[in-house]
Amino acid sequence: MLVDSHCHLNFEQLSSQMDDVLRRAELANVGHMLTIGTKLREFPSVLSIAEQHDNIHCSVGIHPHEAEEEGADVTVDQLLKLAAHPKVVGIGETGLDYFYEHSPREIQKQSFRIHIEAARQSGLPLIVHTRDADQDTIDILTEEYAKGPFTGVIHCFSSGWEVAEKSMEIGFYISISGIVTFKAAKDLQDHVTKLPMDRLLVETDSPYLAPVPNRGKTNEPSFVTHTAAKVAELQGVDPAMIEETTTNNFFKLFNKIDRKVS
């Protein structure tokens, strides 16, 4: 089976047709999904979806876009309390976004470090969003790792190669989204050819970034098959190998999940 390692099932575009979305995922052999927290005030809806399905888990965190409203006041203890739930298997998404800058950079950094400490203390993987913030992302991850180890994933990777390289040096995984199927994504495609298979994950980031041939449509977990196929092409391997490897990588990283139950 395939795993969609990053989706937003609580977003209205998907939650409004949840039964159909999950049925199409099953037909596409997408056997597990990780639905991601972006706002603490919406976390109950994220958790509720995970609680209703054996093959869905979730994360808790504050997206950098929301850092000014929520991230400046969140505490490590608050995140740890929510992360103790059996269905919560990751911290984030968190990180830095200097493309939109919906929140001031310093507040984004503060929130990012708080999430890292929660990941360190809980032992759960950190789910990192980074856009147009390569050097600060590298610096913060490197500085924080020197204080004590933690693990995680660069989700929806589309940054420069150094982000992947430095992240993998501290044990991170790199997750590839449908962007890799876009004609203009030549740099990303080149990076994917160099990524070691034992560090690869695939995701949709649905409802956004639908891959070719579904670009322009509402993205959903079943579409991760197209991303996996493109990754296999770029890696020069059979799609079945990418399916097996990325699924094994997912459960190795998110090891709070009982794979037998899922």
C-alpha positions in Angstrom: 0.0 0.0 0.0 0.9 3.7 -0.2 0.7 6.2 2.6 -0.3 9.8 2.3 2.1 11.2 4.9 0.6 14.7 4.9 -3.0 15.8 4.2 -5.6 18.1 5.6 -8.8 16.0 5.9 -10.5 18.5 8.2 -10.4 21.2 5.5 -13.9 21.8 4.1 -12.9 20.7 0.5 -12.3 17.2 1.8 -14.4 17.0 5.0 -17.5 17.8 3.0 -17.1 14.6 1.0 -15.2 12.5 3.5 -16.8 9.1 2.7 -16.1 9.5 -1.0 -12.5 10.7 -0.4 -11.8 7.7 1.8 -13.4 5.3 -0.6 -11.3 6.6 -3.5 -8.2 6.3 -1.3 -9.0 2.7 -0.6 -9.5 1.9 -4.3 -6.1 3.6 -5.0 -4.5 1.3 -2.4 -3.7 4.3 -0.1 -3.8 2.4 3.1 -2.9 5.0 5.7 -3.1 8.8 6.0 -1.7 11.4 8.4 -4.0 14.4 8.7 -2.1 17.5 9.9 -2.8 20.1 12.6 -2.3 23.7 11.6 -4.3 25.6 14.3 -4.9 24.6 17.9 -8.4 26.0 17.8 -9.2 23.5 15.0 -7.3 20.6 16.5 -10.5 18.9 17.9 -11.8 18.5 14.3 -8.4 17.0 13.2 -8.4 14.6 16.1 -12.0 13.6 15.6 -11.3 12.4 12.1 -8.3 10.3 13.3 -10.4 8.8 16.1 -13.0 7.6 13.7 -10.7 5.6 11.4 -8.1 3.0 12.3 -6.0 4.0 9.2 -5.8 7.7 10.0 -3.6 9.4 12.5 -2.9 13.1 13.1 -0.5 15.7 14.3 -0.8 18.7 16.5 0.8 22.1 15.8 0.6 25.6 14.5 1.4 26.5 10.9 3.8 29.4 10.5 0.9 31.4 8.9 -0.9 31.2 12.2 2.2 31.9 14.4 1.2 35.5 15.2 -2.3 34.5 16.3 -1.5 31.2 18.1 2.3 30.5 18.1 3.5 33.3 20.2 1.5 32.1 23.2 1.7 28.3 22.8 3.7 26.5 25.4 5.7 23.2 25.2 3.5 21.8 27.9 0.4 22.6 26.0 1.6 20.8 22.9 2.8 17.8 25.0 -0.5 17.5 26.7 -2.3 17.3 23.3 0.3 15.0 21.8 -0.2 12.4 24.6 -3.4 11.3 22.8 -2.9 7.8 21.2 -3.9 9.1 17.8 -1.4 12.0 17.8 1.8 10.8 16.2 3.6 14.0 15.2 4.3 17.7 16.2 3.5 20.3 13.6 3.2 21.4 11.0 5.5 24.2 12.1 8.4 26.0 10.5 9.0 29.2 8.5 7.3 30.8 5.6 8.9 33.9 4.2 7.0 33.8 0.9 3.7 35.0 2.3 4.9 36.2 5.7 1.4 36.1 7.2 3.2 36.2 10.6 6.3 38.2 11.6 9.5 36.3 11.1 10.6 36.5 14.7 7.3 35.1 15.9 7.6 32.3 13.4 11.0 31.4 14.7 9.8 31.5 18.3 6.9 29.1 17.5 9.2 26.9 15.5 11.6 26.5 18.4 8.7 25.7 20.8 7.5 23.0 18.5 11.0 21.6 18.3 11.3 21.3 22.1 7.9 19.6 22.2 9.2 17.1 19.6 12.4 16.6 21.5 10.6 15.9 24.8 7.8 13.8 23.3 10.0 11.8 21.0 7.5 12.4 18.2 8.6 13.5 14.7 8.6 17.2 13.9 6.7 18.1 10.7 8.5 21.1 9.1 7.1 23.6 6.6 9.7 25.8 5.0 9.3 28.2 2.1 11.7 30.8 1.0 13.5 30.4 4.4 16.2 28.0 3.6 19.1 29.4 5.7 17.0 30.2 8.8 15.4 26.7 8.6 18.9 25.1 8.4 20.2 27.3 11.2 17.4 26.6 13.6 17.3 22.9 13.0 21.1 22.7 13.4 21.2 24.9 16.6 18.3 23.0 18.2 19.7 19.6 17.4 22.9 20.5 19.1 20.9 21.0 22.3 19.5 17.5 22.1 18.3 15.1 19.3 14.9 15.0 17.7 13.6 13.6 14.4 11.3 14.7 11.7 10.4 15.4 8.1 10.7 18.3 5.7 7.2 18.1 4.3 6.3 19.2 0.7 10.0 19.6 -0.1 10.6 22.3 -2.7 13.7 24.1 -1.2 17.3 24.1 -2.2 19.4 21.0 -2.0 21.2 22.2 1.2 17.9 22.0 3.2 17.6 18.4 2.3 21.3 17.7 2.9 21.5 19.3 6.3 18.1 17.9 7.4 19.1 14.4 6.5 22.4 14.8 8.4 20.4 15.1 11.6 18.2 12.1 10.6 15.3 13.8 8.9 13.2 12.4 6.1 12.2 14.3 3.0 8.6 14.2 1.8 7.7 14.8 -1.9 4.4 16.3 -3.0 2.6 16.6 -6.3 4.8 19.6 -7.1 7.3 17.0 -8.5 5.0 16.3 -11.4 4.8 19.9 -12.5 6.7 20.7 -15.7 8.3 23.8 -14.2 9.7 21.8 -11.2 13.0 21.0 -12.8 15.1 21.7 -9.8 12.9 19.6 -7.5 13.0 16.8 -10.0 16.8 16.9 -10.1 16.9 16.9 -6.3 14.7 13.8 -6.1 17.1 11.9 -8.3 19.7 12.4 -5.6 17.6 11.6 -2.5 18.4 8.3 -0.8 15.4 6.0 -0.9 15.6 5.3 2.8 14.8 9.0 3.5 11.9 9.4 1.1 8.2 9.9 1.9 5.3 10.9 -0.4 2.3 13.1 0.4 -0.5 15.1 -1.2 -0.7 18.2 1.1 -4.3 17.9 0.0 -6.6 19.7 -0.7 -3.8 21.7 -2.3 -1.2 21.0 -5.1 -2.9 18.3 -7.0 -0.4 16.4 -9.2 -0.5 16.0 -12.9 -2.8 14.7 -14.5 -5.2 16.2 -11.9 -3.7 19.6 -11.6 -6.3 22.3 -11.0 -8.6 19.9 -9.2 -9.1 19.5 -5.5 -6.3 17.3 -4.3 -7.1 14.2 -2.2 -5.1 11.3 -0.8 -5.8 8.9 -3.7 -3.8 11.2 -5.9 -0.6 10.4 -4.0 -0.3 7.5 -6.5 0.7 10.0 -9.3 3.4 11.5 -7.1 4.8 8.1 -6.2 4.9 7.1 -9.9 6.9 10.3 -10.7 9.3 9.7 -7.9 9.8 6.1 -9.1 10.5 7.4 -12.6 13.1 9.9 -11.4 14.7 7.4 -9.1 14.8 4.9 -12.0 13.0 2.1 -10.0 9.8 0.2 -10.3 6.8 2.0 -8.7 6.3 -1.0 -6.4 9.6 -0.3 -4.8 8.7 3.3 -4.1 5.4 2.1 -2.7 7.1 -0.4 -0.4 10.0 1.8 0.6 8.0 5.0 1.4 5.5 3.1 3.4 8.2 1.4 5.4 9.9 4.7 5.9 6.6 6.3 7.1 6.1 3.7 9.8 9.7 3.8 10.8 9.5 7.6 11.4 6.0 7.7 12.9 6.7 4.8 15.1 4.0 5.5 17.6 1.6 3.9 15.1 0.9 0.2 15.6 1.3 -0.9 12.0 -0.6 -4.1 12.7 -3.6 -2.2 13.8 -3.4 0.3 11.0 
